[in-house]
Amino acid sequence: MRSTAKCYSELRAYCEDIPLIDCHDHSGVCGPKYEDPIQVVLAGYFHSDAHSASSDSDIAFLEDKIRSLDERWPVLERVWKRTCHTGYAQVSRRVLKEFYGEETLTLDALKRMESNLLDLTDPQIFEGILERAGIVGRVLDIWPDTRQVLDHSLELTPRGVLAISLPQFHSVRSYTEVQQRVAALNRTITSLDEYLEACRQIFEGHKAFGAVTFKDQSAYNRTLVYGNPTKAQAEEVFNWLMADPRRSASYPEGVKPLDDFLFNAFMRMARDLDLPVQVHTGHMAGIRNDIVKTNAIGLTSVIELHRDVRFDIFHANWPYSGELLFLGKNYPNVSLDFCWANIIDPVYSQNLFKQALSSVPHGKIHGYGSDYGGSVDRAWAHASIARDNIAIALADMVDMEYLDLDEAKDVAYSWLFSNANEFFKLGLKHAAPQARAPVVEPDVTLFSSSLKHEPEMAE
């Protein structure tokens, strides 16, 4: 991908040199160790597009490693032809080219890959790819063993800092779940006050370990519209659960008052701990999801209420761009995060980067988050696409004289590194790259003209 803007090449080269902060990743361990070339193609989010373009049975067939490549290739070829131009497919394309030297997906290419499959369980290979991608820091949402966090024995993947995964703590629906959430503290919870105290202790322990943010992905399971119930309403549900360990409350009617109350209580804890809150909005992983409940506009009442909490709104709220721009423009405590969005829909992201520049303070935008679990080869490809998208958007804005090239470089540095570094208080020390020598684009008109007047040069 590229822009036709005159400054694109210079701006893209500048973006390549900017150190990158990955605002959201799920790499709890280094991996995977690929065992099958088709696994390389389908890995990560392209699996969803392949599923969307085929069927449950086709996907099961492609994932059956007992079958030969020759058997499976006709199905993969048909699926690939139907979906090879999506953002997710662009990731697979770039992985094939960068790590296997394959320009196109063919049966012969798959067979050549068999003897050269990446082993990403090797920490040196894993970190080497991060270095190649220019990723200097990663915010990890990995759902670790709480005991390992509290006793500081948890080992993070290279260049990672921890996010506190929040949904499990406020979506409790039974006595057993309550006890499980705080089991690391070796205490039995009997009241809502005790549970709140235990959660605060766990969150404080995460911050002491080095956690830099909360992360909430409840949109997979519930609406983002949170009420503000009283403690008495929440306590009624909680006490009902405590009265009989065999009970389980249903959502939404049975547990929503407790869920909503705890979420708001945790926002106050985020304020007190001075930690931002990342919120999943928009598109969801997999297929057959309900997108209506995930629109970030549902968070308006929460954002209004908790004005001292910094919210990082995820996935560019795809496909709800207008609502996202409104939230970023209207609320001082909202930042816009393009994690995942750059590959969900590259053109959406390019257009939204341009709109955001003209409507939202550019210091509130985080340009990249890989949103993969392991699969650092995919994180590399995603980073390349994010740099493309930002360079394309900003070069177009320079071409229309909305800002000049130096200003565009400043914005790119902010979006790829400095905004997130400041927002998450990472303290990473990286200066903006020095401008490279200007890239001189050939003047096609003059070149064509010279050919007309000096035909001997064309021989």
C-alpha positions in Angstrom: 0.0 0.0 0.0 1.2 3.5 -0.7 -0.1 7.0 -1.3 0.3 9.0 -4.6 1.2 12.1 -2.5 4.6 13.5 -3.4 6.0 13.3 0.1 4.8 9.7 0.8 8.1 7.9 0.3 10.0 10.3 2.6 7.2 10.1 5.2 7.0 6.3 5.0 10.7 6.0 5.5 10.5 8.3 8.5 7.7 6.2 10.0 9.8 3.1 9.6 12.4 4.5 11.9 10.0 5.5 14.7 10.2 3.2 17.7 6.8 1.5 18.1 4.7 0.9 21.2 2.3 -2.0 20.9 -0.6 -0.8 22.9 -2.3 -4.2 23.1 -1.1 -7.8 22.8 -1.9 -11.2 24.3 1.5 -12.9 24.2 1.6 -14.8 27.5 4.3 -17.1 26.2 6.6 -17.1 23.2 5.1 -19.1 20.3 3.8 -20.8 18.4 6.0 -23.5 16.9 4.5 -23.9 13.4 4.0 -27.5 12.4 2.1 -27.1 9.1 2.4 -24.5 6.3 -1.4 -24.1 6.1 -1.3 -23.2 9.9 1.0 -20.3 8.9 -1.5 -19.1 6.4 -4.5 -19.4 8.6 -2.9 -18.3 11.9 -4.3 -15.3 13.7 -7.2 -13.3 12.4 -7.1 -14.5 8.8 -8.7 -17.7 10.1 -11.9 -15.6 10.7 -12.0 -14.4 7.1 -11.3 -17.8 5.8 -14.2 -19.1 7.9 -16.4 -16.3 6.7 -15.6 -17.2 3.1 -16.1 -20.9 3.5 -17.8 -23.2 6.0 -17.3 -24.9 9.3 -16.5 -28.2 7.5 -13.9 -26.5 5.2 -12.1 -25.0 8.1 -12.0 -28.3 10.0 -10.7 -30.0 6.8 -7.9 -27.4 6.4 -6.9 -27.8 10.0 -6.6 -31.6 9.8 -2.8 -32.0 9.7 -3.2 -35.7 9.1 -4.3 -34.9 5.5 -1.5 -34.0 3.1 -1.0 -30.6 1.6 -2.0 -32.0 -1.8 -5.4 -33.0 -0.4 -6.0 -29.7 1.4 -4.7 -27.4 -1.3 -7.8 -27.3 -3.5 -9.9 -26.1 -0.5 -7.4 -23.5 0.6 -6.9 -22.3 -3.0 -10.7 -21.8 -3.3 -10.9 -20.0 0.1 -7.8 -17.8 -0.7 -9.2 -16.7 -4.0 -12.4 -15.5 -2.2 -10.7 -13.5 0.6 -7.1 -12.7 -0.4 -7.6 -8.9 -0.4 -8.8 -8.3 3.2 -6.6 -6.7 5.8 -6.2 -10.0 7.5 -5.0 -11.6 4.2 -2.5 -8.7 3.9 -0.9 -10.0 7.1 -0.6 -13.5 5.8 0.8 -12.2 2.5 3.5 -10.2 4.3 4.4 -13.0 6.6 4.8 -15.4 3.6 7.1 -12.8 1.8 9.1 -11.7 4.8 9.8 -14.9 6.6 9.5 -17.5 3.8 10.4 -15.6 0.7 7.1 -16.5 -1.0 5.5 -13.8 -3.1 2.3 -15.8 -3.9 0.4 -18.6 -2.2 0.7 -21.8 -4.2 0.9 -25.5 -3.5 4.6 -25.4 -4.4 5.1 -22.5 -2.0 3.5 -24.4 0.8 5.8 -27.4 0.1 8.9 -25.2 0.1 7.8 -23.8 3.5 7.6 -27.2 5.1 11.3 -27.4 5.9 11.6 -23.8 7.1 8.7 -23.3 9.5 9.3 -20.7 12.2 9.7 -21.8 15.8 8.5 -18.7 17.8 8.8 -20.5 21.1 12.5 -19.6 21.0 12.8 -16.3 23.0 15.7 -15.1 20.9 13.8 -15.6 17.6 10.7 -14.0 19.2 12.6 -10.9 20.4 14.6 -10.7 17.2 11.3 -10.3 15.3 10.2 -7.6 17.7 13.5 -5.8 17.0 12.9 -6.2 13.3 9.4 -4.6 13.7 10.9 -1.8 15.8 8.5 -2.6 18.7 10.2 -1.3 21.9 7.3 -1.9 24.3 4.2 -4.0 24.6 1.1 -3.8 26.9 0.2 -7.4 27.6 -3.3 -8.6 28.4 -2.6 -12.2 29.3 -4.8 -13.3 32.2 -2.0 -14.6 34.4 -2.1 -16.6 37.6 -2.7 -14.0 40.2 -0.4 -15.7 42.7 2.5 -15.3 40.3 1.7 -11.6 39.9 1.5 -11.0 43.7 4.7 -12.9 44.5 6.5 -11.4 41.4 7.3 -14.8 39.9 5.5 -14.1 36.7 7.7 -14.0 33.6 6.5 -11.7 30.8 7.3 -12.1 27.1 10.1 -9.8 25.8 9.5 -6.1 26.0 6.1 -6.5 27.8 4.4 -4.8 30.6 1.2 -6.1 32.2 -2.4 -5.0 31.9 -4.9 -6.0 34.6 -7.7 -8.0 33.0 -10.9 -6.7 34.6 -14.0 -8.6 33.4 -13.6 -11.7 35.5 -13.7 -9.5 38.7 -17.0 -7.8 37.9 -18.9 -10.5 36.0 -19.1 -12.9 39.0 -22.3 -15.0 38.9 -21.9 -17.5 41.8 -20.4 -18.1 45.2 -17.7 -20.3 43.6 -16.7 -17.6 41.1 -16.3 -15.0 43.9 -14.0 -17.3 45.9 -12.0 -18.2 42.8 -11.3 -14.6 41.9 -9.5 -13.9 45.2 -8.1 -17.4 45.9 -4.6 -16.0 45.7 -5.2 -14.1 48.9 -6.1 -17.3 50.8 -9.3 -15.9 52.3 -13.0 -16.7 52.2 -15.3 -13.9 51.1 -18.6 -13.5 52.9 -19.7 -10.0 52.0 -19.6 -7.4 49.2 -17.3 -5.2 51.3 -14.8 -8.0 51.8 -14.9 -8.7 48.0 -14.2 -5.1 47.2 -11.3 -5.0 49.7 -9.8 -8.2 48.2 -10.1 -6.9 44.6 -8.4 -3.6 45.6 -5.5 -5.6 47.2 -5.1 -7.7 44.1 -5.1 -4.6 41.8 -2.6 -2.9 44.1 -0.4 -6.0 43.8 -0.6 -5.9 40.0 0.5 -2.3 40.0 3.4 -3.2 42.4 4.4 -5.8 39.8 4.5 -3.1 37.1 1.0 -3.2 35.6 0.3 0.0 33.6 -3.4 -0.2 32.8 -6.7 -2.0 33.3 -8.2 -3.8 30.3 -11.9 -4.6 30.0 -13.3 -6.8 27.1 -16.7 -7.3 28.6 -18.3 -6.3 25.2 -17.9 -9.9 24.1 -20.5 -10.9 26.7 -22.6 -7.9 27.5 -23.7 -4.4 26.5 -21.3 -1.5 27.1 -24.2 0.4 28.6 -23.5 0.3 32.3 -26.0 1.5 34.8 -25.1 3.1 38.2 -27.0 1.0 40.7 -26.8 1.5 44.4 -24.7 -0.6 46.7 -27.9 -1.9 48.3 -29.1 -3.2 44.9 -25.7 -4.9 44.2 -25.6 -6.2 47.8 -28.9 -7.9 47.3 -27.6 -9.9 44.4 -24.3 -10.6 46.1 -25.9 -11.8 49.4 -28.2 -14.0 47.4 -25.2 -15.7 45.9 -23.4 -16.0 49.2 -26.5 -17.6 50.9 -26.1 -20.8 48.8 -23.0 -22.0 47.0 -25.1 -23.9 44.6 -26.8 -20.8 43.2 -25.9 -19.2 39.9 -27.3 -15.9 38.7 -28.3 -15.4 35.1 -27.3 -12.5 32.9 -28.6 -9.9 32.4 -31.6 -9.8 34.8 -30.1 -11.8 37.6 -26.6 -10.3 37.9 -26.6 -6.9 36.0 -27.0 -4.7 39.2 -23.9 -6.4 40.7 -21.9 -6.4 37.5 -22.6 -2.7 36.9 -21.9 -1.7 40.5 -18.6 -3.5 40.6 -17.5 -2.0 37.3 -18.1 1.5 38.6 -16.4 0.6 41.9 -13.4 -0.6 39.9 -13.3 2.6 37.9 -12.9 4.5 41.2 -10.0 2.1 42.0 -8.5 2.9 38.6 -8.7 6.6 39.5 -7.1 6.0 42.9 -4.3 3.9 41.4 -3.8 6.4 38.6 -4.1 3.7 36.0 -5.9 4.1 32.7 -8.7 1.8 31.5 -8.6 0.1 28.1 -12.0 -0.9 26.8 -12.8 -3.3 24.0 -15.2 -1.6 21.6 -16.4 -2.4 18.0 -15.4 -5.6 16.1 -14.9 -8.9 17.9 -12.7 -11.9 17.2 -14.2 -14.8 15.4 -17.5 -14.7 13.5 -21.2 -14.6 14.2 -21.0 -11.8 16.8 -23.4 -9.2 17.9 -21.8 -5.8 17.0 -24.6 -3.6 18.3 -23.7 -4.1 22.0 -20.1 -3.1 21.4 -20.5 0.4 20.1 -18.3 2.7 22.3 -21.1 5.3 22.5 -22.6 3.0 25.1 -19.8 4.0 27.5 -20.9 7.7 27.5 -22.5 7.6 30.9 -19.4 5.9 32.4 -17.1 8.4 30.8 -19.2 11.3 32.1 -19.3 9.9 35.6 -15.7 8.9 36.0 -14.0 12.1 34.7 -10.8 11.5 36.5 -10.3 8.1 34.8 -8.4 8.0 31.5 -10.2 5.7 29.0 -8.4 4.2 26.0 -11.1 3.2 23.5 -10.1 0.2 21.4 -10.2 -1.0 17.8 -11.1 2.4 16.4 -14.6 1.3 17.3 -14.9 -0.3 13.9 -17.3 0.2 12.2 -18.6 3.1 14.3 -16.2 5.8 13.3 -18.4 8.8 13.9 -19.3 7.9 17.5 -15.6 7.3 18.3 -14.6 10.8 16.9 -17.4 12.3 19.0 -16.1 10.7 22.2 -12.5 11.7 21.5 -13.4 15.3 20.7 -16.0 15.7 23.5 -14.3 14.1 26.5 -10.9 15.1 27.9 -10.5 11.7 29.5 -10.9 9.7 26.2 -8.1 8.5 23.9 -8.6 6.7 20.6 -6.7 3.4 20.1 -6.2 1.9 16.7 -5.1 -1.5 18.0 -6.3 -4.3 15.7 -8.2 -1.8 13.5 -5.2 -1.4 11.1 -5.8 -4.9 9.8 -9.5 -5.2 10.4 -9.9 -2.6 7.7 -6.8 -0.7 6.5 -8.8 1.8 4.4 -11.2 2.5 7.3 -8.1 3.2 9.4 -6.4 5.4 6.8 -9.6 7.5 6.4 -10.2 7.6 10.2 -6.6 8.8 10.8 -7.3 11.7 8.5 -10.6 12.5 10.1 -9.2 12.2 13.6 -6.4 14.6 12.7 -8.9 17.2 11.7 -11.4 16.7 14.5 -9.6 15.3 17.6 -6.4 16.6 19.3 -3.7 14.4 17.8 -2.1 13.9 21.2 -5.0 11.6 22.1 -4.4 9.0 19.4 -2.6 5.7 19.8 -1.7 4.3 16.4 -0.8 0.6 16.9 -1.6 -2.4 18.9 -1.0 -5.9 17.4 -3.7 -7.7 19.4 -2.2 -11.1 18.7 -1.4 -13.9 21.2 2.1 -14.9 20.5 2.4 -14.9 16.7 5.1 -12.3 16.7 5.5 -12.8 13.0 1.9 -11.4 12.7 2.8 -8.5 15.0 5.6 -7.6 12.6 3.3 -7.7 9.6 0.6 -5.7 11.5 3.2 -3.1 12.5 4.2 -2.7 8.8 0.6 -2.2 7.8 0.1 0.3 10.6 3.1 2.3 9.5 1.7 2.2 5.9 -1.7 3.4 7.1 -0.3 6.4 9.1 2.1 7.4 6.3 -0.7 7.2 3.7 -3.1 9.3 5.8 -0.6 11.9 6.7 1.0 12.2 3.3 -2.5 12.8 1.8 -3.1 15.5 4.4 0.3 17.1 3.5 -0.7 16.9 -0.2 -3.9 18.8 0.5 -1.8 21.4 2.5 -3.6 20.7 5.7 -0.2 20.5 7.4 3.4 20.5 6.3 5.8 17.6 6.1 7.6 18.4 9.4 4.3 18.6 11.2 3.2 15.3 9.7 6.4 13.7 11.0 5.7 15.1 14.5 2.2 13.6 14.3 3.5 10.2 13.2 6.0 10.1 16.0 3.2 10.9 18.5 0.8 8.3 17.1 3.4 5.5 16.9 5.4 6.2 20.1 5.2 9.2 22.3 1.5 9.4 23.0 1.3 5.8 24.3 4.6 6.2 26.1 3.2 9.1 28.0 -0.3 7.7 28.5 0.9 4.5 30.0 3.8 6.1 31.8 6.2 3.6 30.3 9.2 5.9 30.7 10.9 4.6 27.5 13.7 6.8 26.3 13.7 7.0 22.5 14.3 10.2 20.5 12.4 11.0 17.3 14.4 9.7 14.3 16.5 12.0 12.3 15.0 12.9 9.0 16.5 10.9 6.2 17.8 12.6 3.0 14.8 13.6 0.9 13.6 10.9 -1.5 13.5 12.4 -5.0 10.5 11.1 -6.8 11.0 10.9 -10.6 9.1 13.4 -12.6 7.2 11.1 -15.0 6.1 14.0 -17.2 9.6 15.3 -17.8 11.0 11.8 -18.3 8.3 11.1 -20.9 9.1 14.4 -22.6 12.8 13.7 -22.8 12.0 10.4 -24.5 10.0 12.2 -27.2 12.8 14.7 -27.9 15.7 12.2 -27.6 14.5 8.9 -29.1 18.0 7.5 -29.2 18.0 7.2 -25.3 15.1 4.8 -25.5 17.0 2.3 -27.6 
